[in-house]
Amino acid sequence: MTFLLRFTGLLLLVAFLISTPALLVSSAPPLPPPAPMLISPANGAVMDNGCAPKPDGITWDFDWSDVPGATAYHLRVWRNPAIPLINNMGLPGSSFHYVSAPSDHIINANLNGWRWMVRAKVRGIWGPWSVVRIFRVEKLNTDCP
């Protein structure tokens, strides 16, 4: 009888373990989020410039797709990669409105070769950068008040 009770108990335990889904424990790091898709400015767009000597600074708008679960976005805008004009890692949403100081402008020798890209942070992990888009800046004093 003792053997039968032990055997039956063992069968019940095995049946329970087989029918209960096991908790999966993975040591693999979570997958990084996808890269955002750039919306605007379009590749090759012409962006605002300031005025000199009149005070009318630079206004630029950047827009990209939402990444599900993103808690922050990192926008990088540059002509010289060593000195980005915008390098903001704490953007809460999928767009950014840049307004410079009223006296800021870009000299005509530096109008071409501007670039921008974005990446998203999900669950504390930065994802890959988006593709890089190129834009240029209008000539100085093009649309002064």
Secondary structure as GFF3:
##gff-version 3
##sequence-region A 1 145
A	DSSP	alpha_helix	2	19	.	.	.	ID=ss1
A	DSSP	beta_strand	38	40	.	.	.	ID=ss2
A	DSSP	beta_strand	45	47	.	.	.	ID=ss3
A	DSSP	beta_strand	59	64	.	.	.	ID=ss4
A	DSSP	beta_strand	70	78	.	.	.	ID=ss5
A	DSSP	beta_strand	86	91	.	.	.	ID=ss6
A	DSSP	beta_strand	95	99	.	.	.	ID=ss7
A	DSSP	three_ten_helix	108	110	.	.	.	ID=ss8
A	DSSP	beta_strand	114	122	.	.	.	ID=ss9
A	DSSP	beta_strand	125	126	.	.	.	ID=ss10
A	DSSP	beta_strand	133	137	.	.	.	ID=ss11
###
